[in-house]
Amino acid sequence: MSDHISVSVADGVGHVTLDRPQALNALSYEMIRRLTDVFDEWRDDSQVELVMLDGAGERGFSAGGDIRELYGFAIDGRQEDARAFFRAEYRLDAMIARYPKPVVAIMDGITMGGGIGLAGHASIRIVTERSRVAMPETRIGFTPDVGGSWLLARAPGELGVHVGLNSRTMDAADALHAGFADAFVPSELIPHLLQALVERADPGSPYEIVMLFDETPGPSTLALSRDWVDACYSAPTVAEIIERLRAFSEGRADAAGRIGGVPADALLRHPLDPAASAYAAAAADELETLSPTALTLTLASVRRARTLPRLEDALEQEFRLVSWLMEQHDLREGIRAQVIDKDRSPKWRPATLGEVDQGLAARVLEEQVHEPVWPS
């Protein structure tokens, strides 16, 4: 039993709360196992008709997996323990996605990484004005997992590639536009929504009840950026994405008057939007600071996830990636620089995109070295 999971059942509603607010509800292996037990128990429990999933505290639903625990696995050579963690986590994520009862997830505040693995595959995903949604893995030399590549692959156009490569944080409007959420409910109304779901006096479905509280957030920056993001992030490699971002931010077109195959006039407008130009330049700057290996693998992972038929297939692909990355320098160095020492100065190996083996992504994505998540 985990002290960091709170569970109750009343009036047909199973309520499970991530209860580790001092760590932004970061998910430990113990929490994953307890959550799995809870969802297993409730699957055939006639007293549970609906599951509500939320996080304790006011800062967020979950900041993701416990990075310090992951770091311990990596530096102590406990890769098999890490793989056991990932298998358990991915099976739980898939269980939530296929759950026979409605699962309503409240992504109030910070919801990142492993938090998206839980909430992002729920039946009904709710964001608030406080929501900050992201797959921030490339910042630590890692790659989006927990089904993140599946969600990113299904975002409009190339927005998912941008969000994944740049570890971009989405607000409520962005999360809705990118397909990471279903409804926007102001945080002050969340208690009333939960009460309405508990009471369910009318025959309306949980989704219909949620829609009674749904409001329209402000405009999505991602949606407004779609044209130039598609033109830049459709490039075949990360290096070429960076070059297109530079060209767009500087107002440069190729000899045919195009940027990323799109007529420059359609992207640059007249005059060039300074905010969009600055945004693109900052995105290029950021990509040049991140792990070349993690960026290369992430781009390939999201694009290949577009061709996969099921979430489980994307999770198996992610498992192959994370199993390989757990044994590499960049993950340990990324966590050290961002979480342990916090000097924000990682030393990646290799240090440049040009030094990354061109066949690396295909090899890591396809080779089944370790026991898979779902053995055949």
C-alpha positions, 0 to 999 in steps of 0.5 A: 500500500502506498501512503501517496495514493488516497482512495475512496468509494461513495455513491458509485464513484471511485475517487483516487487522488495522487497524494504527494503534494510536496513532490508535485505528486511525482510518481514513484514505482510504489505509487504505480503499483498501488494505482494498478491495484486500485484500477484492477479492483474497481474493474468488476466492482459493481459499487464503482460506476465512474472513476475520478482521478486528481492530484492533491495540493494546488500546484498540480496533478502530477509533475511526472515520474519520480526523476530522482528515483529514475536517476538512482536506477541509472547511476546504480546500474539498476537498469532492470529495475528501471525497465520493470518500472516502465513496464508497470507504468505503461501497462497502467497507462494502457489500462486507463485508456481501455478501462470499461468505466468512464475515467474523469481526469482533472489536470489542474495545475502542472501535468507533465510526463508520467502525469500525462500518461495517467490523465492523457489517456482517460475518457474525459480529460479536464484542464483549468486556467492553471493547467500547464501541460507538457512532455518535457523529456528532451530537457533531460536527454530523454524522450516522450513516453507513457504514450506521449508519442501517440498523443503528439503524433495525433496533434494537428499538423506538426504541432506535436513534433514542435511540442515534443522536441521543444518540451513546450508547455501548453496552457489550457487552450493549447492542450485542447487544440493539441488533443491532450484535453477535452474540456476547460473548466475554471478551477473554482468550478471543479468542486461543483463538477465533482459534486455533480458527477457524484450526484448524477441525479439525471440520466446524463452521461459523465461527458454530458455533465462535464459539458455543462461546466465546459467554458471556452479558454482564450486563444491557443498560441499553438493554433495561431502558430500552425502555418509556420510550425508546419512549414518548419517542423516538417523538415526531415531532420532536426538540423533542417528544422533548426535551419527553417526556424532560422530562415523564418525568424529572419525573413529569409526564403530560398531561391524559389521564394519558399520556406519549408516548401511553403510560399514565404508570403503565406508565412511571413505576411506583411510585415513579419509578425515580430512575436512569431519571429521571436518565438521561432528564433527562441525555438531554434535557440532551445533546440541547439541546447538540447541533447542531439541524441534525444532530439533525433530519437524523439523526432523519429518516435513521433513520426513513426507513432503516426503509422502505428495502429494502437496505443500499445504499439506506441508504448512498446516503441517507447519502451525500446527507446527508454530502455536504450536511453537508460544506459546512455550518458545523456540521460544521467547528465541531463538529470544531473544538470536539471535536477541534481546539481541544477547548474543547467549546463549539461555536456551532451555526448555526442555534442552536435546533431552532425555527430549522431549516427544516422542509423541510430533512430531506426536501430533503437526503434526496431530492435527488441533487446529486452522483454517487451511490455506485453510479451507475445 
